[in-house]
């Protein structure tokens, strides 16, 4: 009975060879608002809100921009309020 080679070891002509693995370490991203100790995100701060909106006018998800859940919710609410008040456009033309 033959052994099925695992991803760590492979046998070629009776000699075991270790298969090199790439080390993939994802760097941990911290919420920028938590680092700067921001308590409230204001909908009137256009410079801040414009940084968090894409060219097409979309709000990127948490996994993309690295915000915590609390600040992502505040950011989305502030962007939506700014859009309704016509401070920030819904769609870029």
SELUMSE-582750 format. One record per atom (N, C-alpha, C, O): residue in one letter; atom name; x, y, z. Coordinates in nm, 3 decimals, always signed. Atoms other than C-alpha are relative to their C-alpha. Example, Ala and Ser with C-alpha at 12.3 -4.5 7.8 and 13.67 -1.06 7.14 Angstrom:
<sites>
<site type="a" atom="N" c1="+0.089" c2="-0.119" c3="+0.000"/>
<site type="a" atom="CA" c1="+1.230" c2="-0.450" c3="+0.780"/>
<site type="a" atom="C" c1="+0.090" c2="+0.120" c3="+0.000"/>
<site type="a" atom="O" c1="+0.194" c2="+0.118" c3="+0.066"/>
<site type="s" atom="N" c1="-0.082" c2="-0.119" c3="-0.006"/>
<site type="s" atom="CA" c1="+1.367" c2="-0.106" c3="+0.714"/>
<site type="s" atom="C" c1="-0.077" c2="+0.109" c3="+0.073"/>
<site type="s" atom="O" c1="-0.026" c2="+0.220" c3="+0.090"/>
</sites>
This chain:
<sites>
<site type="x" atom="N" c1="+0.084" c2="-0.117" c3="+0.000"/>
<site type="x" atom="CA" c1="+0.000" c2="+0.000" c3="+0.000"/>
<site type="x" atom="C" c1="+0.089" c2="+0.124" c3="+0.000"/>
<site type="x" atom="O" c1="+0.182" c2="+0.134" c3="+0.080"/>
<site type="x" atom="N" c1="-0.082" c2="-0.121" c3="+0.009"/>
<site type="x" atom="CA" c1="+0.142" c2="+0.336" c3="-0.097"/>
<site type="x" atom="C" c1="-0.064" c2="+0.112" c3="+0.080"/>
<site type="x" atom="O" c1="-0.186" c2="+0.121" c3="+0.095"/>
<site type="x" atom="N" c1="+0.044" c2="-0.116" c3="-0.076"/>
<site type="x" atom="CA" c1="+0.121" c2="+0.647" c3="+0.107"/>
<site type="x" atom="C" c1="-0.030" c2="+0.115" c3="-0.095"/>
<site type="x" atom="O" c1="+0.044" c2="+0.137" c3="-0.190"/>
<site type="x" atom="N" c1="+0.032" c2="-0.117" c3="+0.080"/>
<site type="x" atom="CA" c1="-0.047" c2="+0.950" c3="-0.042"/>
<site type="x" atom="C" c1="+0.086" c2="+0.115" c3="+0.050"/>
<site type="x" atom="O" c1="+0.085" c2="+0.146" c3="+0.169"/>
<site type="x" atom="N" c1="-0.087" c2="-0.109" c3="-0.045"/>
<site type="x" atom="CA" c1="+0.202" c2="+1.238" c3="-0.037"/>
<site type="x" atom="C" c1="-0.082" c2="+0.119" c3="+0.052"/>
<site type="x" atom="O" c1="-0.183" c2="+0.158" c3="-0.006"/>
<site type="x" atom="N" c1="+0.067" c2="-0.117" c3="-0.057"/>
<site type="x" atom="CA" c1="+0.100" c2="+1.527" c3="+0.181"/>
<site type="x" atom="C" c1="+0.058" c2="+0.125" c3="-0.062"/>
<site type="x" atom="O" c1="+0.151" c2="+0.119" c3="-0.142"/>
<site type="x" atom="N" c1="-0.051" c2="-0.125" c3="+0.055"/>
<site type="x" atom="CA" c1="+0.154" c2="+1.891" c3="+0.102"/>
<site type="x" atom="C" c1="+0.137" c2="+0.034" c3="+0.057"/>
<site type="x" atom="O" c1="+0.211" c2="+0.113" c3="-0.002"/>
<site type="x" atom="N" c1="-0.130" c2="-0.031" c3="-0.060"/>
<site type="x" atom="CA" c1="+0.456" c2="+1.898" c3="+0.336"/>
<site type="x" atom="C" c1="+0.113" c2="-0.086" c3="-0.055"/>
<site type="x" atom="O" c1="+0.227" c2="-0.041" c3="-0.066"/>
<site type="x" atom="N" c1="-0.106" c2="+0.090" c3="+0.048"/>
<site type="x" atom="CA" c1="+0.642" c2="+1.597" c3="+0.198"/>
<site type="x" atom="C" c1="-0.045" c2="-0.069" c3="-0.128"/>
<site type="x" atom="O" c1="-0.163" c2="-0.100" c3="-0.146"/>
<site type="x" atom="N" c1="+0.028" c2="+0.069" c3="+0.124"/>
<site type="x" atom="CA" c1="+0.665" c2="+1.436" c3="-0.141"/>
<site type="x" atom="C" c1="+0.113" c2="-0.100" c3="-0.023"/>
<site type="x" atom="O" c1="+0.229" c2="-0.070" c3="+0.004"/>
<site type="x" atom="N" c1="-0.101" c2="+0.103" c3="+0.021"/>
<site type="x" atom="CA" c1="+0.846" c2="+1.117" c3="-0.236"/>
<site type="x" atom="C" c1="+0.025" c2="-0.017" c3="-0.149"/>
<site type="x" atom="O" c1="-0.067" c2="-0.049" c3="-0.225"/>
<site type="x" atom="N" c1="-0.038" c2="+0.018" c3="+0.139"/>
<site type="x" atom="CA" c1="+1.033" c2="+1.105" c3="-0.565"/>
<site type="x" atom="C" c1="+0.114" c2="-0.101" c3="-0.004"/>
<site type="x" atom="O" c1="+0.221" c2="-0.077" c3="+0.051"/>
<site type="x" atom="N" c1="-0.097" c2="+0.108" c3="+0.017"/>
<site type="x" atom="CA" c1="+1.221" c2="+0.783" c3="-0.652"/>
<site type="x" atom="C" c1="+0.059" c2="-0.043" c3="+0.134"/>
<site type="x" atom="O" c1="+0.180" c2="-0.062" c3="+0.146"/>
<site type="x" atom="N" c1="-0.044" c2="+0.051" c3="-0.128"/>
<site type="x" atom="CA" c1="+1.239" c2="+0.674" c3="-0.290"/>
<site type="x" atom="C" c1="+0.065" c2="+0.102" c3="+0.091"/>
<site type="x" atom="O" c1="+0.103" c2="+0.068" c3="+0.203"/>
<site type="x" atom="N" c1="-0.061" c2="-0.104" c3="-0.082"/>
<site type="x" atom="CA" c1="+1.379" c2="+1.004" c3="-0.160"/>
<site type="x" atom="C" c1="-0.108" c2="+0.100" c3="+0.039"/>
<site type="x" atom="O" c1="-0.180" c2="+0.152" c3="-0.047"/>
<site type="x" atom="N" c1="+0.100" c2="-0.097" c3="-0.045"/>
<site type="x" atom="CA" c1="+1.162" c2="+1.227" c3="+0.053"/>
<site type="x" atom="C" c1="+0.052" c2="+0.142" c3="-0.017"/>
<site type="x" atom="O" c1="+0.164" c2="+0.175" c3="+0.023"/>
<site type="x" atom="N" c1="-0.036" c2="-0.139" c3="+0.023"/>
<site type="x" atom="CA" c1="+1.168" c2="+1.589" c3="-0.046"/>
<site type="x" atom="C" c1="-0.106" c2="+0.087" c3="+0.066"/>
<site type="x" atom="O" c1="-0.225" c2="+0.068" c3="+0.046"/>
<site type="x" atom="N" c1="+0.094" c2="-0.094" c3="-0.063"/>
<site type="x" atom="CA" c1="+1.013" c2="+1.864" c3="+0.161"/>
<site type="x" atom="C" c1="-0.045" c2="+0.104" c3="-0.102"/>
<site type="x" atom="O" c1="+0.037" c2="+0.165" c3="-0.171"/>
<site type="x" atom="N" c1="+0.054" c2="-0.100" c3="+0.091"/>
<site type="x" atom="CA" c1="+0.786" c2="+2.087" c3="-0.042"/>
<site type="x" atom="C" c1="-0.001" c2="+0.134" c3="+0.071"/>
<site type="x" atom="O" c1="-0.065" c2="+0.149" c3="+0.175"/>
<site type="x" atom="N" c1="-0.003" c2="-0.130" c3="-0.068"/>
<site type="x" atom="CA" c1="+0.859" c2="+2.449" c3="+0.043"/>
<site type="x" atom="C" c1="-0.137" c2="+0.068" c3="-0.005"/>
<site type="x" atom="O" c1="-0.205" c2="+0.066" c3="-0.107"/>
<site type="x" atom="N" c1="+0.125" c2="-0.074" c3="-0.008"/>
<site type="x" atom="CA" c1="+0.561" c2="+2.649" c3="+0.156"/>
<site type="x" atom="C" c1="+0.031" c2="+0.148" c3="+0.013"/>
<site type="x" atom="O" c1="+0.129" c2="+0.188" c3="+0.076"/>
<site type="x" atom="N" c1="-0.015" c2="-0.145" c3="-0.016"/>
<site type="x" atom="CA" c1="+0.523" c2="+3.019" c3="+0.125"/>
<site type="x" atom="C" c1="-0.064" c2="+0.041" c3="+0.131"/>
<site type="x" atom="O" c1="-0.175" c2="-0.001" c3="+0.165"/>
<site type="x" atom="N" c1="+0.056" c2="-0.053" c3="-0.123"/>
<site type="x" atom="CA" c1="+0.472" c2="+3.196" c3="+0.450"/>
<site type="x" atom="C" c1="-0.084" c2="+0.122" c3="-0.037"/>
<site type="x" atom="O" c1="-0.032" c2="+0.219" c3="-0.092"/>
<site type="x" atom="N" c1="+0.089" c2="-0.112" c3="+0.029"/>
<site type="x" atom="CA" c1="+0.172" c2="+3.424" c3="+0.415"/>
<site type="x" atom="C" c1="-0.050" c2="+0.056" c3="+0.131"/>
<site type="x" atom="O" c1="-0.139" c2="+0.000" c3="+0.196"/>
<site type="x" atom="N" c1="+0.042" c2="-0.065" c3="-0.122"/>
<site type="x" atom="CA" c1="+0.138" c2="+3.656" c3="+0.707"/>
<site type="x" atom="C" c1="-0.071" c2="+0.130" c3="-0.036"/>
<site type="x" atom="O" c1="-0.012" c2="+0.220" c3="-0.095"/>
<site type="x" atom="N" c1="+0.077" c2="-0.121" c3="+0.028"/>
<site type="x" atom="CA" c1="-0.135" c2="+3.913" c3="+0.680"/>
<site type="x" atom="C" c1="+0.026" c2="+0.099" c3="+0.111"/>
<site type="x" atom="O" c1="+0.008" c2="+0.069" c3="+0.229"/>
<site type="x" atom="N" c1="-0.026" c2="-0.101" c3="-0.102"/>
<site type="x" atom="CA" c1="-0.041" c2="+4.232" c3="+0.854"/>
<site type="x" atom="C" c1="-0.132" c2="+0.049" c3="+0.056"/>
<site type="x" atom="O" c1="-0.228" c2="+0.072" c3="-0.017"/>
<site type="x" atom="N" c1="+0.123" c2="-0.042" c3="-0.066"/>
<site type="x" atom="CA" c1="-0.300" c2="+4.338" c3="+1.105"/>
<site type="x" atom="C" c1="-0.020" c2="+0.149" c3="-0.022"/>
<site type="x" atom="O" c1="+0.070" c2="+0.230" c3="+0.002"/>
<site type="x" atom="N" c1="+0.033" c2="-0.140" c3="+0.024"/>
<site type="x" atom="CA" c1="-0.472" c2="+4.662" c3="+1.015"/>
<site type="x" atom="C" c1="-0.084" c2="+0.049" c3="+0.118"/>
<site type="x" atom="O" c1="-0.175" c2="-0.020" c3="+0.164"/>
<site type="x" atom="N" c1="+0.075" c2="-0.058" c3="-0.110"/>
<site type="x" atom="CA" c1="-0.598" c2="+4.885" c3="+1.288"/>
<site type="x" atom="C" c1="-0.087" c2="+0.113" c3="-0.051"/>
<site type="x" atom="O" c1="-0.054" c2="+0.180" c3="-0.149"/>
<site type="x" atom="N" c1="+0.094" c2="-0.105" c3="+0.036"/>
<site type="x" atom="CA" c1="-0.889" c2="+5.121" c3="+1.267"/>
<site type="x" atom="C" c1="+0.067" c2="+0.136" c3="+0.022"/>
<site type="x" atom="O" c1="+0.120" c2="+0.164" c3="+0.129"/>
<site type="x" atom="N" c1="-0.064" c2="-0.131" c3="-0.010"/>
<site type="x" atom="CA" c1="-0.761" c2="+5.471" c3="+1.195"/>
<site type="x" atom="C" c1="-0.070" c2="+0.089" c3="+0.102"/>
<site type="x" atom="O" c1="-0.005" c2="+0.167" c3="+0.171"/>
<site type="x" atom="N" c1="+0.075" c2="-0.081" c3="-0.095"/>
<site type="x" atom="CA" c1="-1.036" c2="+5.627" c3="+1.402"/>
<site type="x" atom="C" c1="+0.028" c2="-0.042" c3="+0.144"/>
<site type="x" atom="O" c1="+0.031" c2="+0.043" c3="+0.233"/>
<site type="x" atom="N" c1="-0.035" c2="+0.048" c3="-0.135"/>
<site type="x" atom="CA" c1="-0.952" c2="+5.409" c3="+1.704"/>
<site type="x" atom="C" c1="+0.140" c2="+0.048" c3="+0.038"/>
<site type="x" atom="O" c1="+0.164" c2="+0.087" c3="+0.152"/>
<site type="x" atom="N" c1="-0.136" c2="-0.046" c3="-0.027"/>
<site type="x" atom="CA" c1="-0.582" c2="+5.501" c3="+1.672"/>
<site type="x" atom="C" c1="+0.002" c2="+0.147" c3="+0.038"/>
<site type="x" atom="O" c1="+0.077" c2="+0.189" c3="+0.126"/>
<site type="x" atom="N" c1="+0.004" c2="-0.144" c3="-0.026"/>
<site type="x" atom="CA" c1="-0.667" c2="+5.871" c3="+1.668"/>
<site type="x" atom="C" c1="-0.100" c2="+0.038" c3="+0.108"/>
<site type="x" atom="O" c1="-0.120" c2="+0.156" c3="+0.137"/>
<site type="x" atom="N" c1="+0.098" c2="-0.018" c3="-0.109"/>
<site type="x" atom="CA" c1="-0.929" c2="+5.826" c3="+1.944"/>
<site type="x" atom="C" c1="-0.115" c2="+0.093" c3="-0.041"/>
<site type="x" atom="O" c1="-0.152" c2="+0.184" c3="+0.033"/>
<site type="x" atom="N" c1="+0.114" c2="-0.077" c3="+0.049"/>
<site type="x" atom="CA" c1="-1.213" c2="+5.971" c3="+1.736"/>
<site type="x" atom="C" c1="-0.127" c2="-0.059" c3="+0.061"/>
<site type="x" atom="O" c1="-0.151" c2="-0.179" c3="+0.050"/>
<site type="x" atom="N" c1="+0.123" c2="+0.046" c3="-0.063"/>
<site type="x" atom="CA" c1="-1.543" c2="+5.950" c3="+1.924"/>
<site type="x" atom="C" c1="-0.120" c2="+0.010" c3="-0.094"/>
<site type="x" atom="O" c1="-0.208" c2="-0.075" c3="-0.093"/>
<site type="x" atom="N" c1="+0.116" c2="-0.025" c3="+0.086"/>
<site type="x" atom="CA" c1="-1.781" c2="+6.090" c3="+1.662"/>
<site type="x" atom="C" c1="+0.049" c2="+0.045" c3="-0.138"/>
<site type="x" atom="O" c1="+0.139" c2="+0.127" c3="-0.148"/>
<site type="x" atom="N" c1="-0.034" c2="-0.038" c3="+0.137"/>
<site type="x" atom="CA" c1="-1.758" c2="+6.119" c3="+1.283"/>
<site type="x" atom="C" c1="-0.110" c2="+0.095" c3="-0.048"/>
<site type="x" atom="O" c1="-0.226" c2="+0.056" c3="-0.057"/>
<site type="x" atom="N" c1="+0.096" c2="-0.103" c3="+0.036"/>
<site type="x" atom="CA" c1="-1.926" c2="+6.440" c3="+1.169"/>
<site type="x" atom="C" c1="-0.029" c2="-0.003" c3="-0.150"/>
<site type="x" atom="O" c1="+0.063" c2="-0.017" c3="-0.231"/>
<site type="x" atom="N" c1="+0.038" c2="+0.003" c3="+0.142"/>
<site type="x" atom="CA" c1="-2.120" c2="+6.447" c3="+0.842"/>
<site type="x" atom="C" c1="+0.040" c2="+0.127" c3="-0.073"/>
<site type="x" atom="O" c1="+0.037" c2="+0.131" c3="-0.196"/>
<site type="x" atom="N" c1="-0.038" c2="-0.126" c3="+0.063"/>
<site type="x" atom="CA" c1="-2.006" c2="+6.806" c3="+0.778"/>
<site type="x" atom="C" c1="+0.149" c2="+0.006" c3="-0.035"/>
<site type="x" atom="O" c1="+0.193" c2="+0.099" c3="-0.102"/>
<site type="x" atom="N" c1="-0.144" c2="+0.004" c3="+0.027"/>
<site type="x" atom="CA" c1="-1.636" c2="+6.710" c3="+0.760"/>
<site type="x" atom="C" c1="+0.023" c2="-0.065" c3="-0.137"/>
<site type="x" atom="O" c1="+0.048" c2="-0.185" c3="-0.147"/>
<site type="x" atom="N" c1="-0.007" c2="+0.050" c3="+0.137"/>
<site type="x" atom="CA" c1="-1.615" c2="+6.675" c3="+0.382"/>
<site type="x" atom="C" c1="+0.136" c2="-0.059" c3="-0.034"/>
<site type="x" atom="O" c1="+0.143" c2="-0.159" c3="-0.106"/>
<site type="x" atom="N" c1="-0.135" c2="+0.050" c3="+0.030"/>
<site type="x" atom="CA" c1="-1.237" c2="+6.625" c3="+0.368"/>
<site type="x" atom="C" c1="+0.019" c2="-0.143" c3="+0.052"/>
<site type="x" atom="O" c1="+0.079" c2="-0.227" c3="-0.014"/>
<site type="x" atom="N" c1="-0.012" c2="+0.133" c3="-0.059"/>
<site type="x" atom="CA" c1="-1.258" c2="+6.323" c3="+0.597"/>
<site type="x" atom="C" c1="-0.086" c2="-0.100" c3="-0.076"/>
<site type="x" atom="O" c1="-0.041" c2="-0.210" c3="-0.108"/>
<site type="x" atom="N" c1="+0.093" c2="+0.092" c3="+0.066"/>
<site type="x" atom="CA" c1="-1.560" c2="+6.168" c3="+0.426"/>
<site type="x" atom="C" c1="+0.044" c2="-0.032" c3="-0.143"/>
<site type="x" atom="O" c1="+0.025" c2="-0.144" c3="-0.190"/>
<site type="x" atom="N" c1="-0.042" c2="+0.022" c3="+0.139"/>
<site type="x" atom="CA" c1="-1.416" c2="+6.211" c3="+0.076"/>
<site type="x" atom="C" c1="+0.113" c2="-0.102" c3="-0.009"/>
<site type="x" atom="O" c1="+0.130" c2="-0.166" c3="-0.113"/>
<site type="x" atom="N" c1="-0.108" c2="+0.100" c3="-0.001"/>
<site type="x" atom="CA" c1="-1.118" c2="+5.992" c3="+0.175"/>
<site type="x" atom="C" c1="-0.055" c2="-0.142" c3="+0.002"/>
<site type="x" atom="O" c1="+0.010" c2="-0.235" c3="-0.046"/>
<site type="x" atom="N" c1="+0.056" c2="+0.133" c3="-0.020"/>
<site type="x" atom="CA" c1="-1.349" c2="+5.699" c3="+0.251"/>
<site type="x" atom="C" c1="-0.102" c2="-0.038" c3="-0.106"/>
<site type="x" atom="O" c1="-0.170" c2="-0.140" c3="-0.093"/>
<site type="x" atom="N" c1="+0.091" c2="+0.031" c3="+0.109"/>
<site type="x" atom="CA" c1="-1.554" c2="+5.711" c3="-0.070"/>
<site type="x" atom="C" c1="+0.084" c2="-0.024" c3="-0.125"/>
<site type="x" atom="O" c1="+0.179" c2="+0.049" c3="-0.151"/>
<site type="x" atom="N" c1="-0.075" c2="+0.030" c3="+0.122"/>
<site type="x" atom="CA" c1="-1.431" c2="+5.555" c3="-0.395"/>
<site type="x" atom="C" c1="-0.029" c2="+0.102" c3="-0.109"/>
<site type="x" atom="O" c1="-0.113" c2="+0.191" c3="-0.091"/>
<site type="x" atom="N" c1="+0.020" c2="-0.091" c3="+0.111"/>
<site type="x" atom="CA" c1="-1.410" c2="+5.736" c3="-0.729"/>
<site type="x" atom="C" c1="-0.142" c2="-0.008" c3="-0.053"/>
<site type="x" atom="O" c1="-0.196" c2="+0.090" c3="-0.105"/>
<site type="x" atom="N" c1="+0.136" c2="+0.020" c3="+0.050"/>
<site type="x" atom="CA" c1="-1.748" c2="+5.592" c3="-0.819"/>
<site type="x" atom="C" c1="-0.105" c2="+0.037" c3="+0.103"/>
<site type="x" atom="O" c1="-0.225" c2="+0.027" c3="+0.075"/>
<site type="x" atom="N" c1="+0.094" c2="-0.044" c3="-0.101"/>
<site type="x" atom="CA" c1="-1.905" c2="+5.715" c3="-0.496"/>
<site type="x" atom="C" c1="-0.047" c2="-0.109" c3="+0.095"/>
<site type="x" atom="O" c1="-0.145" c2="-0.091" c3="+0.167"/>
<site type="x" atom="N" c1="+0.041" c2="+0.111" c3="-0.086"/>
<site type="x" atom="CA" c1="-1.924" c2="+5.383" c3="-0.312"/>
<site type="x" atom="C" c1="+0.076" c2="+0.003" c3="+0.132"/>
<site type="x" atom="O" c1="+0.187" c2="+0.054" c3="+0.141"/>
<site type="x" atom="N" c1="-0.063" c2="+0.014" c3="-0.131"/>
<site type="x" atom="CA" c1="-1.848" c2="+5.316" c3="+0.054"/>
<site type="x" atom="C" c1="+0.062" c2="-0.140" c3="+0.005"/>
<site type="x" atom="O" c1="-0.012" c2="-0.238" c3="-0.001"/>
<site type="x" atom="N" c1="-0.061" c2="+0.133" c3="-0.003"/>
<site type="x" atom="CA" c1="-1.593" c2="+5.032" c3="+0.073"/>
<site type="x" atom="C" c1="-0.032" c2="-0.074" c3="+0.130"/>
<site type="x" atom="O" c1="-0.056" c2="-0.010" c3="+0.233"/>
<site type="x" atom="N" c1="+0.031" c2="+0.077" c3="-0.121"/>
<site type="x" atom="CA" c1="-1.659" c2="+4.747" c3="+0.320"/>
<site type="x" atom="C" c1="+0.114" c2="+0.002" c3="+0.101"/>
<site type="x" atom="O" c1="+0.225" c2="+0.047" c3="+0.071"/>
<site type="x" atom="N" c1="-0.097" c2="+0.002" c3="-0.110"/>
<site type="x" atom="CA" c1="-1.476" c2="+4.698" c3="+0.650"/>
<site type="x" atom="C" c1="+0.126" c2="-0.076" c3="-0.035"/>
<site type="x" atom="O" c1="+0.237" c2="-0.034" c3="-0.001"/>
<site type="x" atom="N" c1="-0.116" c2="+0.084" c3="+0.031"/>
<site type="x" atom="CA" c1="-1.250" c2="+4.426" c3="+0.517"/>
<site type="x" atom="C" c1="+0.096" c2="+0.069" c3="-0.096"/>
<site type="x" atom="O" c1="+0.214" c2="+0.033" c3="-0.102"/>
<site type="x" atom="N" c1="-0.085" c2="-0.074" c3="+0.092"/>
<site type="x" atom="CA" c1="-1.118" c2="+4.666" c3="+0.254"/>
<site type="x" atom="C" c1="+0.068" c2="+0.118" c3="+0.069"/>
<site type="x" atom="O" c1="+0.189" c2="+0.135" c3="+0.058"/>
<site type="x" atom="N" c1="-0.058" c2="-0.122" c3="-0.057"/>
<site type="x" atom="CA" c1="-1.070" c2="+4.987" c3="+0.452"/>
<site type="x" atom="C" c1="+0.057" c2="-0.018" c3="+0.139"/>
<site type="x" atom="O" c1="+0.127" c2="+0.071" c3="+0.187"/>
<site type="x" atom="N" c1="-0.065" c2="+0.029" c3="-0.128"/>
<site type="x" atom="CA" c1="-0.975" c2="+4.829" c3="+0.787"/>
<site type="x" atom="C" c1="-0.060" c2="+0.067" c3="+0.121"/>
<site type="x" atom="O" c1="+0.004" c2="+0.072" c3="+0.226"/>
<site type="x" atom="N" c1="+0.064" c2="-0.062" c3="-0.116"/>
<site type="x" atom="CA" c1="-1.220" c2="+5.010" c3="+1.014"/>
<site type="x" atom="C" c1="-0.063" c2="-0.105" c3="+0.090"/>
<site type="x" atom="O" c1="-0.094" c2="-0.216" c3="+0.046"/>
<site type="x" atom="N" c1="+0.073" c2="+0.088" c3="-0.092"/>
<site type="x" atom="CA" c1="-1.374" c2="+4.854" c3="+1.322"/>
<site type="x" atom="C" c1="-0.149" c2="+0.015" c3="-0.030"/>
<site type="x" atom="O" c1="-0.189" c2="+0.106" c3="-0.102"/>
<site type="x" atom="N" c1="+0.143" c2="+0.000" c3="+0.029"/>
<site type="x" atom="CA" c1="-1.748" c2="+4.781" c3="+1.320"/>
<site type="x" atom="C" c1="-0.067" c2="+0.130" c3="+0.045"/>
<site type="x" atom="O" c1="-0.152" c2="+0.185" c3="-0.025"/>
<site type="x" atom="N" c1="+0.060" c2="-0.122" c3="-0.055"/>
<site type="x" atom="CA" c1="-1.835" c2="+5.080" c3="+1.535"/>
<site type="x" atom="C" c1="+0.025" c2="+0.121" c3="-0.090"/>
<site type="x" atom="O" c1="-0.068" c2="+0.195" c3="-0.123"/>
<site type="x" atom="N" c1="-0.033" c2="-0.117" c3="+0.081"/>
<site type="x" atom="CA" c1="-1.653" c2="+5.336" c3="+1.325"/>
<site type="x" atom="C" c1="-0.045" c2="-0.017" c3="-0.146"/>
<site type="x" atom="O" c1="-0.073" c2="+0.083" c3="-0.212"/>
<site type="x" atom="N" c1="+0.051" c2="+0.021" c3="+0.135"/>
<site type="x" atom="CA" c1="-1.757" c2="+5.176" c3="+0.995"/>
<site type="x" atom="C" c1="-0.148" c2="+0.040" c3="-0.006"/>
<site type="x" atom="O" c1="-0.192" c2="+0.101" c3="-0.104"/>
<site type="x" atom="N" c1="+0.142" c2="-0.037" c3="-0.006"/>
<site type="x" atom="CA" c1="-2.122" c2="+5.218" c3="+1.098"/>
<site type="x" atom="C" c1="-0.016" c2="+0.152" c3="+0.009"/>
<site type="x" atom="O" c1="-0.100" c2="+0.209" c3="-0.060"/>
<site type="x" atom="N" c1="+0.006" c2="-0.146" c3="-0.011"/>
<site type="x" atom="CA" c1="-2.063" c2="+5.580" c3="+1.202"/>
<site type="x" atom="C" c1="+0.040" c2="+0.067" c3="-0.131"/>
<site type="x" atom="O" c1="-0.020" c2="+0.167" c3="-0.172"/>
<site type="x" atom="N" c1="-0.046" c2="-0.056" c3="+0.127"/>
<site type="x" atom="CA" c1="-1.876" c2="+5.648" c3="+0.878"/>
<site type="x" atom="C" c1="-0.107" c2="-0.012" c3="-0.107"/>
<site type="x" atom="O" c1="-0.132" c2="+0.084" c3="-0.181"/>
<site type="x" atom="N" c1="+0.105" c2="+0.020" c3="+0.100"/>
<site type="x" atom="CA" c1="-2.151" c2="+5.500" c3="+0.661"/>
<site type="x" atom="C" c1="-0.118" c2="+0.093" c3="+0.026"/>
<site type="x" atom="O" c1="-0.175" c2="+0.150" c3="-0.067"/>
<site type="x" atom="N" c1="+0.110" c2="-0.089" c3="-0.035"/>
<site type="x" atom="CA" c1="-2.416" c2="+5.698" c3="+0.848"/>
<site type="x" atom="C" c1="+0.034" c2="+0.145" c3="-0.034"/>
<site type="x" atom="O" c1="-0.050" c2="+0.217" c3="-0.087"/>
<site type="x" atom="N" c1="-0.042" c2="-0.137" c3="+0.030"/>
<site type="x" atom="CA" c1="-2.217" c2="+6.022" c3="+0.814"/>
<site type="x" atom="C" c1="+0.003" c2="+0.025" c3="-0.151"/>
<site type="x" atom="O" c1="-0.037" c2="+0.133" c3="-0.196"/>
<site type="x" atom="N" c1="-0.004" c2="-0.016" c3="+0.145"/>
<site type="x" atom="CA" c1="-2.163" c2="+5.966" c3="+0.440"/>
<site type="x" atom="C" c1="-0.142" c2="+0.009" c3="-0.056"/>
<site type="x" atom="O" c1="-0.169" c2="+0.091" c3="-0.144"/>
<site type="x" atom="N" c1="+0.138" c2="-0.004" c3="+0.047"/>
<site type="x" atom="CA" c1="-2.533" c2="+5.895" c3="+0.388"/>
<site type="x" atom="C" c1="-0.068" c2="+0.131" c3="+0.036"/>
<site type="x" atom="O" c1="-0.145" c2="+0.185" c3="-0.044"/>
<site type="x" atom="N" c1="+0.057" c2="-0.129" c3="-0.040"/>
<site type="x" atom="CA" c1="-2.631" c2="+6.207" c3="+0.582"/>
<site type="x" atom="C" c1="+0.054" c2="+0.113" c3="-0.089"/>
<site type="x" atom="O" c1="-0.021" c2="+0.202" c3="-0.130"/>
<site type="x" atom="N" c1="-0.061" c2="-0.103" c3="+0.086"/>
<site type="x" atom="CA" c1="-2.386" c2="+6.418" c3="+0.379"/>
<site type="x" atom="C" c1="-0.057" c2="-0.006" c3="-0.141"/>
<site type="x" atom="O" c1="-0.073" c2="+0.097" c3="-0.206"/>
<site type="x" atom="N" c1="+0.061" c2="+0.013" c3="+0.133"/>
<site type="x" atom="CA" c1="-2.535" c2="+6.280" c3="+0.057"/>
<site type="x" atom="C" c1="-0.140" c2="+0.060" c3="-0.001"/>
<site type="x" atom="O" c1="-0.177" c2="+0.130" c3="-0.096"/>
<site type="x" atom="N" c1="+0.136" c2="-0.053" c3="-0.006"/>
<site type="x" atom="CA" c1="-2.888" c2="+6.367" c3="+0.165"/>
<site type="x" atom="C" c1="+0.001" c2="+0.152" c3="+0.012"/>
<site type="x" atom="O" c1="-0.085" c2="+0.219" c3="-0.044"/>
<site type="x" atom="N" c1="-0.011" c2="-0.146" c3="-0.016"/>
<site type="x" atom="CA" c1="-2.779" c2="+6.719" c3="+0.266"/>
<site type="x" atom="C" c1="+0.068" c2="+0.066" c3="-0.120"/>
<site type="x" atom="O" c1="+0.090" c2="+0.187" c3="-0.119"/>
<site type="x" atom="N" c1="-0.064" c2="-0.047" c3="+0.125"/>
<site type="x" atom="CA" c1="-2.612" c2="+6.755" c3="-0.081"/>
<site type="x" atom="C" c1="+0.139" c2="+0.058" c3="+0.024"/>
<site type="x" atom="O" c1="+0.183" c2="+0.146" c3="-0.050"/>
<site type="x" atom="N" c1="-0.138" c2="-0.040" c3="-0.024"/>
<site type="x" atom="CA" c1="-2.266" c2="+6.803" c3="+0.069"/>
<site type="x" atom="C" c1="+0.094" c2="-0.091" c3="-0.080"/>
<site type="x" atom="O" c1="+0.198" c2="-0.048" c3="-0.130"/>
<site type="x" atom="N" c1="-0.078" c2="+0.102" c3="+0.069"/>
<site type="x" atom="CA" c1="-2.134" c2="+6.484" c3="-0.091"/>
<site type="x" atom="C" c1="-0.087" c2="-0.058" c3="-0.113"/>
<site type="x" atom="O" c1="-0.204" c2="-0.087" c3="-0.089"/>
<site type="x" atom="N" c1="+0.084" c2="+0.052" c3="+0.109"/>
<site type="x" atom="CA" c1="-2.252" c2="+6.357" c3="-0.433"/>
<site type="x" atom="C" c1="-0.027" c2="-0.150" c3="+0.016"/>
<site type="x" atom="O" c1="+0.055" c2="-0.224" c3="+0.071"/>
<site type="x" atom="N" c1="+0.033" c2="+0.143" c3="-0.001"/>
<site type="x" atom="CA" c1="-2.428" c2="+6.021" c3="-0.465"/>
<site type="x" atom="C" c1="+0.088" c2="-0.074" c3="-0.099"/>
<site type="x" atom="O" c1="+0.143" c2="-0.180" c3="-0.068"/>
<site type="x" atom="N" c1="-0.076" c2="+0.063" c3="+0.107"/>
<site type="x" atom="CA" c1="-2.250" c2="+5.939" c3="-0.792"/>
<site type="x" atom="C" c1="+0.088" c2="+0.106" c3="-0.064"/>
<site type="x" atom="O" c1="+0.045" c2="+0.219" c3="-0.086"/>
<site type="x" atom="N" c1="-0.089" c2="-0.091" c3="+0.070"/>
<site type="x" atom="CA" c1="-1.950" c2="+6.099" c3="-0.956"/>
<site type="x" atom="C" c1="-0.028" c2="-0.014" c3="-0.149"/>
<site type="x" atom="O" c1="-0.036" c2="-0.125" c3="-0.201"/>
<site type="x" atom="N" c1="+0.036" c2="+0.004" c3="+0.143"/>
<site type="x" atom="CA" c1="-2.029" c2="+6.193" c3="-1.317"/>
<site type="x" atom="C" c1="+0.119" c2="-0.026" c3="-0.087"/>
<site type="x" atom="O" c1="+0.106" c2="-0.032" c3="-0.209"/>
</sites>
